[in-house]
Structure formats: C-alpha cells, structure tokens
C-alpha cells in the first residue's frame, strides 16, 4: 500500500495544479524562511501537498474537491495531527489573490 501511495505522490508531483506551482515556487530550495519542504509527501498513508519535517508542518491547498470531502479531510487531519504534525489549510482562491498568505501562515505557525 505504501509503495502505491509513493508512486501516486510521484505522479502528483509531475502533474501539479497551477496553485501548487505558485506555492512550490515560494517553498522550494529552502527559500521560505530557510525551511526545507517536500511536495506530495506520504504521511500516515495520506499524501500531504507540502511537508516540512523540521517543524512537522503540513500545508494543504484546498480547491473545489475539498468542498465535497470535508468529512474525509477532518478524519485525515485528525490522524495526521495525532502524530504531532501541524496542518495549515489554505484555500486556492486566497492564494491566487495573495500568494504571500502562505508565508504569513507559515511564520505564524512556527513561532
């Protein structure tokens, strides 16, 4: 099962959404506050959009699909957070309006 998730994560990295491209440009190569993020990282059997191991921090980008799967997201968040991981959820629309919202939320979370 884990192998299949890793393969699917690899596929998702190749087929990023426009918003994921925007956020990855901000986070890649430790540009964001000197933190190292991974894209489409498997945690507890779930694929997180972005993950910083140093701070156990997940950034989830919420598009239209998340409006239809709120119950699933709540369970998923509960399982991941039970491992000491913090999850920041940001709506795609908010990122399109102001991409710096990502940086502000990260700063607020790691203090």
VMD Tcl script that builds the backbone (N, CA, C; Angstrom):
set m [mol new atoms 333]
animate dup $m
set s [atomselect $m all]
$s set {name element resname resid chain x y z} {
  {N N UNK 1 A 0.825 -1.199 0.000}
  {CA C UNK 1 A 0.000 0.000 0.000}
  {C C UNK 1 A 0.866 1.258 0.000}
  {N N UNK 2 A 1.891 1.298 0.874}
  {CA C UNK 2 A 2.774 2.460 0.958}
  {C C UNK 2 A 3.443 2.716 -0.388}
  {N N UNK 3 A 3.890 1.648 -1.053}
  {CA C UNK 3 A 4.539 1.787 -2.351}
  {C C UNK 3 A 3.593 2.438 -3.365}
  {N N UNK 4 A 2.335 2.036 -3.355}
  {CA C UNK 4 A 1.349 2.610 -4.281}
  {C C UNK 4 A 1.137 4.095 -3.990}
  {N N UNK 5 A 1.114 4.441 -2.709}
  {CA C UNK 5 A 0.957 5.859 -2.336}
  {C C UNK 5 A 2.160 6.674 -2.812}
  {N N UNK 6 A 3.360 6.111 -2.647}
  {CA C UNK 6 A 4.566 6.826 -3.095}
  {C C UNK 6 A 4.549 7.014 -4.612}
  {N N UNK 7 A 4.113 6.011 -5.334}
  {CA C UNK 7 A 4.017 6.119 -6.789}
  {C C UNK 7 A 2.989 7.179 -7.181}
  {N N UNK 8 A 1.851 7.191 -6.488}
  {CA C UNK 8 A 0.820 8.181 -6.772}
  {C C UNK 8 A 1.325 9.587 -6.440}
  {N N UNK 9 A 2.057 9.726 -5.339}
  {CA C UNK 9 A 2.634 11.016 -4.961}
  {C C UNK 9 A 3.596 11.495 -6.048}
  {N N UNK 10 A 4.385 10.591 -6.579}
  {CA C UNK 10 A 5.322 10.936 -7.653}
  {C C UNK 10 A 4.550 11.455 -8.881}
  {N N UNK 11 A 3.455 10.805 -9.212}
  {CA C UNK 11 A 2.618 11.247 -10.325}
  {C C UNK 11 A 2.048 12.642 -10.051}
  {N N UNK 12 A 1.588 12.878 -8.814}
  {CA C UNK 12 A 1.038 14.190 -8.462}
  {C C UNK 12 A 2.091 15.291 -8.571}
  {N N UNK 13 A 3.339 14.972 -8.245}
  {CA C UNK 13 A 4.414 15.970 -8.371}
  {C C UNK 13 A 4.613 16.357 -9.828}
  {N N UNK 14 A 4.434 15.407 -10.728}
  {CA C UNK 14 A 4.606 15.683 -12.159}
  {C C UNK 14 A 3.429 16.474 -12.727}
  {N N UNK 15 A 2.261 16.337 -12.106}
  {CA C UNK 15 A 1.045 16.957 -12.625}
  {C C UNK 15 A 0.480 17.983 -11.652}
  {N N UNK 16 A 1.314 18.921 -11.240}
  {CA C UNK 16 A 0.897 19.948 -10.284}
  {C C UNK 16 A -0.213 20.831 -10.840}
  {N N UNK 17 A -1.059 21.292 -9.947}
  {CA C UNK 17 A -2.050 22.293 -10.336}
  {C C UNK 17 A -1.349 23.653 -10.428}
  {N N UNK 18 A -2.032 24.629 -10.989}
  {CA C UNK 18 A -1.449 25.969 -11.094}
  {C C UNK 18 A -1.138 26.551 -9.713}
  {N N UNK 19 A -2.025 26.325 -8.759}
  {CA C UNK 19 A -1.811 26.855 -7.406}
  {C C UNK 19 A -0.638 26.135 -6.740}
  {N N UNK 20 A -0.517 24.832 -6.931}
  {CA C UNK 20 A 0.631 24.101 -6.374}
  {C C UNK 20 A 1.934 24.636 -6.951}
  {N N UNK 21 A 1.929 24.997 -8.219}
  {CA C UNK 21 A 3.135 25.581 -8.838}
  {C C UNK 21 A 3.504 26.903 -8.173}
  {N N UNK 22 A 2.502 27.722 -7.884}
  {CA C UNK 22 A 2.740 29.008 -7.223}
  {C C UNK 22 A 3.373 28.782 -5.851}
  {N N UNK 23 A 2.781 27.881 -5.076}
  {CA C UNK 23 A 3.269 27.632 -3.717}
  {C C UNK 23 A 4.642 26.966 -3.748}
  {N N UNK 24 A 4.848 26.032 -4.654}
  {CA C UNK 24 A 6.150 25.368 -4.726}
  {C C UNK 24 A 7.247 26.364 -5.083}
  {N N UNK 25 A 6.933 27.337 -5.921}
  {CA C UNK 25 A 7.916 28.366 -6.263}
  {C C UNK 25 A 8.335 29.143 -5.013}
  {N N UNK 26 A 7.401 29.348 -4.087}
  {CA C UNK 26 A 7.713 30.044 -2.835}
  {C C UNK 26 A 8.517 29.169 -1.873}
  {N N UNK 27 A 8.263 27.867 -1.876}
  {CA C UNK 27 A 8.830 26.974 -0.867}
  {C C UNK 27 A 10.106 26.253 -1.281}
  {N N UNK 28 A 10.308 26.046 -2.550}
  {CA C UNK 28 A 11.413 25.182 -2.999}
  {C C UNK 28 A 12.789 25.749 -2.682}
  {N N UNK 29 A 13.724 24.874 -2.645}
  {CA C UNK 29 A 15.135 25.215 -2.409}
  {C C UNK 29 A 15.358 26.005 -1.118}
  {N N UNK 30 A 14.587 25.694 -0.113}
  {CA C UNK 30 A 14.706 26.342 1.207}
  {C C UNK 30 A 14.587 27.862 1.137}
  {N N UNK 31 A 13.866 28.363 0.145}
  {CA C UNK 31 A 13.695 29.814 0.002}
  {C C UNK 31 A 12.815 30.380 1.105}
  {N N UNK 32 A 11.901 29.577 1.589}
  {CA C UNK 32 A 10.919 30.055 2.552}
  {C C UNK 32 A 11.468 29.950 3.961}
  {N N UNK 33 A 11.947 31.046 4.499}
  {CA C UNK 33 A 12.418 31.108 5.876}
  {C C UNK 33 A 13.518 30.101 6.166}
  {N N UNK 34 A 14.191 29.642 5.129}
  {CA C UNK 34 A 15.258 28.662 5.297}
  {C C UNK 34 A 14.757 27.254 5.595}
  {N N UNK 35 A 13.467 27.009 5.420}
  {CA C UNK 35 A 12.869 25.709 5.711}
  {C C UNK 35 A 12.871 24.824 4.466}
  {N N UNK 36 A 13.059 23.543 4.672}
  {CA C UNK 36 A 13.024 22.595 3.564}
  {C C UNK 36 A 11.650 21.927 3.527}
  {N N UNK 37 A 10.987 22.054 2.393}
  {CA C UNK 37 A 9.683 21.432 2.198}
  {C C UNK 37 A 9.782 20.338 1.145}
  {N N UNK 38 A 8.936 19.344 1.305}
  {CA C UNK 38 A 8.786 18.273 0.313}
  {C C UNK 38 A 7.401 18.410 -0.297}
  {N N UNK 39 A 7.294 18.056 -1.570}
  {CA C UNK 39 A 5.990 18.076 -2.245}
  {C C UNK 39 A 5.383 16.683 -2.206}
  {N N UNK 40 A 4.075 16.633 -2.087}
  {CA C UNK 40 A 3.328 15.379 -2.167}
  {C C UNK 40 A 4.011 14.287 -1.350}
  {N N UNK 41 A 4.090 14.534 -0.058}
  {CA C UNK 41 A 4.792 13.640 0.874}
  {C C UNK 41 A 3.784 12.733 1.588}
  {N N UNK 42 A 4.076 11.438 1.642}
  {CA C UNK 42 A 3.180 10.477 2.284}
  {C C UNK 42 A 3.389 10.497 3.800}
  {N N UNK 43 A 2.281 10.726 4.531}
  {CA C UNK 43 A 2.285 10.716 5.993}
  {C C UNK 43 A 1.091 9.885 6.455}
  {N N UNK 44 A 1.368 8.856 7.236}
  {CA C UNK 44 A 0.305 8.011 7.795}
  {C C UNK 44 A -0.665 7.518 6.707}
  {N N UNK 45 A -0.147 7.235 5.533}
  {CA C UNK 45 A -0.974 6.712 4.450}
  {C C UNK 45 A -1.711 7.775 3.647}
  {N N UNK 46 A -1.502 9.039 3.972}
  {CA C UNK 46 A -2.136 10.152 3.256}
  {C C UNK 46 A -1.049 10.953 2.550}
  {N N UNK 47 A -1.436 11.615 1.471}
  {CA C UNK 47 A -0.470 12.422 0.726}
  {C C UNK 47 A -0.708 13.894 1.061}
  {N N UNK 48 A 0.299 14.497 1.697}
  {CA C UNK 48 A 0.240 15.918 2.051}
  {C C UNK 48 A 0.780 16.733 0.881}
  {N N UNK 49 A 0.152 17.864 0.600}
  {CA C UNK 49 A 0.615 18.703 -0.510}
  {C C UNK 49 A 2.065 19.136 -0.299}
  {N N UNK 50 A 2.364 19.691 0.881}
  {CA C UNK 50 A 3.725 20.141 1.205}
  {C C UNK 50 A 4.009 19.779 2.658}
  {N N UNK 51 A 5.251 19.372 2.934}
  {CA C UNK 51 A 5.609 18.943 4.282}
  {C C UNK 51 A 7.002 19.420 4.652}
  {N N UNK 52 A 7.124 20.005 5.845}
  {CA C UNK 52 A 8.408 20.408 6.411}
  {C C UNK 52 A 8.679 19.508 7.614}
  {N N UNK 53 A 9.663 18.634 7.481}
  {CA C UNK 53 A 9.973 17.672 8.537}
  {C C UNK 53 A 10.488 18.359 9.802}
  {N N UNK 54 A 11.303 19.378 9.639}
  {CA C UNK 54 A 11.903 20.062 10.793}
  {C C UNK 54 A 10.846 20.552 11.781}
  {N N UNK 55 A 9.751 21.099 11.271}
  {CA C UNK 55 A 8.695 21.631 12.131}
  {C C UNK 55 A 7.449 20.754 12.162}
  {N N UNK 56 A 7.523 19.603 11.510}
  {CA C UNK 56 A 6.358 18.711 11.415}
  {C C UNK 56 A 5.142 19.534 10.992}
  {N N UNK 57 A 5.277 20.159 9.832}
  {CA C UNK 57 A 4.284 21.101 9.334}
  {C C UNK 57 A 3.808 20.692 7.949}
  {N N UNK 58 A 2.504 20.574 7.801}
  {CA C UNK 58 A 1.884 20.257 6.516}
  {C C UNK 58 A 1.142 21.490 6.026}
  {N N UNK 59 A 1.277 21.763 4.737}
  {CA C UNK 59 A 0.482 22.803 4.091}
  {C C UNK 59 A -0.428 22.100 3.095}
  {N N UNK 60 A -1.717 22.281 3.279}
  {CA C UNK 60 A -2.711 21.697 2.398}
  {C C UNK 60 A -3.403 22.806 1.619}
  {N N UNK 61 A -3.478 22.638 0.322}
  {CA C UNK 61 A -4.148 23.594 -0.545}
  {C C UNK 61 A -5.546 23.073 -0.831}
  {N N UNK 62 A -6.534 23.860 -0.482}
  {CA C UNK 62 A -7.914 23.418 -0.614}
  {C C UNK 62 A -8.584 24.021 -1.837}
  {N N UNK 63 A -8.810 23.187 -2.813}
  {CA C UNK 63 A -9.547 23.580 -4.011}
  {C C UNK 63 A -10.991 23.106 -3.908}
  {N N UNK 64 A -11.673 23.088 -5.035}
  {CA C UNK 64 A -13.092 22.725 -5.050}
  {C C UNK 64 A -13.349 21.300 -4.571}
  {N N UNK 65 A -12.419 20.394 -4.814}
  {CA C UNK 65 A -12.621 18.999 -4.406}
  {C C UNK 65 A -12.787 18.883 -2.894}
  {N N UNK 66 A -12.162 19.772 -2.151}
  {CA C UNK 66 A -12.234 19.703 -0.693}
  {C C UNK 66 A -13.596 20.132 -0.156}
  {N N UNK 67 A -14.355 20.871 -0.960}
  {CA C UNK 67 A -15.710 21.244 -0.554}
  {C C UNK 67 A -16.593 20.009 -0.475}
  {N N UNK 68 A -16.280 18.998 -1.275}
  {CA C UNK 68 A -17.088 17.777 -1.342}
  {C C UNK 68 A -16.594 16.681 -0.403}
  {N N UNK 69 A -15.432 16.868 0.214}
  {CA C UNK 69 A -14.868 15.808 1.048}
  {C C UNK 69 A -14.477 16.298 2.440}
  {N N UNK 70 A -15.297 17.159 3.003}
  {CA C UNK 70 A -14.992 17.735 4.317}
  {C C UNK 70 A -14.862 16.669 5.400}
  {N N UNK 71 A -15.737 15.669 5.390}
  {CA C UNK 71 A -15.664 14.607 6.407}
  {C C UNK 71 A -14.349 13.844 6.285}
  {N N UNK 72 A -13.979 13.510 5.066}
  {CA C UNK 72 A -12.713 12.805 4.828}
  {C C UNK 72 A -11.537 13.643 5.320}
  {N N UNK 73 A -11.545 14.929 4.991}
  {CA C UNK 73 A -10.451 15.821 5.400}
  {C C UNK 73 A -10.352 15.924 6.921}
  {N N UNK 74 A -11.492 15.953 7.605}
  {CA C UNK 74 A -11.475 16.025 9.067}
  {C C UNK 74 A -10.834 14.781 9.669}
  {N N UNK 75 A -11.189 13.615 9.169}
  {CA C UNK 75 A -10.612 12.357 9.662}
  {C C UNK 75 A -9.123 12.316 9.352}
  {N N UNK 76 A -8.781 12.675 8.133}
  {CA C UNK 76 A -7.382 12.696 7.688}
  {C C UNK 76 A -6.558 13.629 8.577}
  {N N UNK 77 A -7.069 14.829 8.815}
  {CA C UNK 77 A -6.365 15.796 9.659}
  {C C UNK 77 A -6.197 15.261 11.080}
  {N N UNK 78 A -7.233 14.642 11.603}
  {CA C UNK 78 A -7.166 14.095 12.959}
  {C C UNK 78 A -6.052 13.047 13.068}
  {N N UNK 79 A -5.978 12.162 12.099}
  {CA C UNK 79 A -4.963 11.101 12.112}
  {C C UNK 79 A -3.561 11.698 12.006}
  {N N UNK 80 A -3.382 12.622 11.089}
  {CA C UNK 80 A -2.058 13.228 10.898}
  {C C UNK 80 A -1.669 14.061 12.123}
  {N N UNK 81 A -2.595 14.852 12.629}
  {CA C UNK 81 A -2.301 15.698 13.789}
  {C C UNK 81 A -2.032 14.865 15.042}
  {N N UNK 82 A -2.597 13.666 15.117}
  {CA C UNK 82 A -2.348 12.801 16.280}
  {C C UNK 82 A -0.891 12.353 16.335}
  {N N UNK 83 A -0.152 12.538 15.264}
  {CA C UNK 83 A 1.276 12.212 15.212}
  {C C UNK 83 A 2.143 13.442 15.492}
  {N N UNK 84 A 1.520 14.511 15.959}
  {CA C UNK 84 A 2.268 15.719 16.318}
  {C C UNK 84 A 2.547 16.636 15.149}
  {N N UNK 85 A 1.824 16.454 14.062}
  {CA C UNK 85 A 2.014 17.273 12.866}
  {C C UNK 85 A 0.968 18.389 12.858}
  {N N UNK 86 A 1.409 19.600 12.549}
  {CA C UNK 86 A 0.511 20.748 12.417}
  {C C UNK 86 A 0.099 20.868 10.952}
  {N N UNK 87 A -1.175 21.121 10.721}
  {CA C UNK 87 A -1.679 21.272 9.351}
  {C C UNK 87 A -2.191 22.688 9.150}
  {N N UNK 88 A -1.705 23.315 8.098}
  {CA C UNK 88 A -2.202 24.625 7.678}
  {C C UNK 88 A -3.003 24.391 6.405}
  {N N UNK 89 A -4.259 24.783 6.415}
  {CA C UNK 89 A -5.101 24.666 5.215}
  {C C UNK 89 A -5.288 26.059 4.632}
  {N N UNK 90 A -5.059 26.167 3.333}
  {CA C UNK 90 A -5.209 27.452 2.658}
  {C C UNK 90 A -6.044 27.236 1.404}
  {N N UNK 91 A -7.037 28.062 1.241}
  {CA C UNK 91 A -7.923 27.971 0.091}
  {C C UNK 91 A -7.200 28.452 -1.171}
  {N N UNK 92 A -7.372 27.723 -2.250}
  {CA C UNK 92 A -6.749 28.098 -3.531}
  {C C UNK 92 A -7.065 29.531 -3.931}
  {N N UNK 93 A -8.309 29.927 -3.717}
  {CA C UNK 93 A -8.748 31.282 -4.088}
  {C C UNK 93 A -7.920 32.337 -3.347}
  {N N UNK 94 A -7.655 32.084 -2.062}
  {CA C UNK 94 A -6.868 33.028 -1.258}
  {C C UNK 94 A -5.439 33.137 -1.786}
  {N N UNK 95 A -4.881 32.016 -2.210}
  {CA C UNK 95 A -3.512 32.016 -2.751}
  {C C UNK 95 A -3.458 32.782 -4.059}
  {N N UNK 96 A -4.462 32.613 -4.895}
  {CA C UNK 96 A -4.493 33.339 -6.170}
  {C C UNK 96 A -4.590 34.844 -5.954}
  {N N UNK 97 A -5.303 35.253 -4.898}
  {CA C UNK 97 A -5.455 36.674 -4.591}
  {C C UNK 97 A -4.198 37.266 -3.970}
  {N N UNK 98 A -3.519 36.469 -3.115}
  {CA C UNK 98 A -2.339 36.969 -2.397}
  {C C UNK 98 A -1.460 35.783 -2.013}
  {N N UNK 99 A -0.483 35.468 -2.855}
  {CA C UNK 99 A 0.347 34.290 -2.599}
  {C C UNK 99 A 1.161 34.412 -1.313}
  {N N UNK 100 A 1.368 35.615 -0.830}
  {CA C UNK 100 A 2.130 35.807 0.413}
  {C C UNK 100 A 1.381 35.302 1.636}
  {N N UNK 101 A 0.099 34.971 1.492}
  {CA C UNK 101 A -0.656 34.401 2.598}
  {C C UNK 101 A 0.013 33.118 3.089}
  {N N UNK 102 A 0.635 32.385 2.175}
  {CA C UNK 102 A 1.325 31.143 2.531}
  {C C UNK 102 A 2.458 31.439 3.511}
  {N N UNK 103 A 3.283 32.422 3.184}
  {CA C UNK 103 A 4.413 32.776 4.041}
  {C C UNK 103 A 3.948 33.284 5.403}
  {N N UNK 104 A 2.902 34.094 5.404}
  {CA C UNK 104 A 2.388 34.629 6.671}
  {C C UNK 104 A 1.883 33.509 7.576}
  {N N UNK 105 A 1.184 32.552 6.996}
  {CA C UNK 105 A 0.646 31.448 7.797}
  {C C UNK 105 A 1.764 30.541 8.311}
  {N N UNK 106 A 2.797 30.344 7.521}
  {CA C UNK 106 A 3.928 29.541 7.981}
  {C C UNK 106 A 4.627 30.236 9.139}
  {N N UNK 107 A 4.913 31.533 8.991}
  {CA C UNK 107 A 5.573 32.291 10.057}
  {C C UNK 107 A 4.772 32.211 11.354}
  {N N UNK 108 A 3.469 32.392 11.241}
  {CA C UNK 108 A 2.599 32.357 12.419}
  {C C UNK 108 A 2.630 30.963 13.075}
  {N N UNK 109 A 2.724 29.941 12.267}
  {CA C UNK 109 A 2.663 28.570 12.772}
  {C C UNK 109 A 3.951 28.120 13.462}
  {N N UNK 110 A 5.097 28.608 13.002}
  {CA C UNK 110 A 6.362 28.103 13.553}
  {C C UNK 110 A 6.869 28.919 14.734}
  {N N UNK 111 A 6.200 29.991 15.081}
  {CA C UNK 111 A 6.630 30.809 16.225}
  {C C UNK 111 A 6.219 30.198 17.527}
}
mol reanalyze $m
mol bondsrecalc $m
mol representation Tube
mol addrep $m
